Amino acid sequence: MAIFAIHYTYPDDATEMLTIRPEHREWLTGLPGLLVAGMYQDGIDEVSEAEPTDQEPVNAALIVYSAESLEEVTATFDQDPYWLGGHILRRVVRRWDPPLGPWVADPTNSPG
């Protein structure tokens, strides 16, 4: 099994999206490969010169998911109620092989 990081970008006005939030969360919690998921909280978006930027929309989320392939992840997440409802402006899916940290050091946390 591989680990994938999925980044969602949502519209600035999430009012309509929130009407199907319970359906989205129920769908997510039913996924056997789900490791962790949640919206980002307030923070800062900086470029390398440490200048704040407003290029990234405020509403975004990170999902960490375990699956066999990129194709499996995209096919699965094509079924997300948020995706089907057109509430995701951008979806970035990348294989993620973190080499450091206690999650990696503890084999009971490894999905593989």
Secondary structure, DSSP 8 states (H G I E B T S, - for coil): -EEEEEEEE--S--HHHHTTHHHHHHHHHT-TTEEEEEE--S---B-TT--B---S-S-EEEEEEEES-HHHHHHHHTT-HHHHTT--SEEEEEE----SSHHHHSGGG---
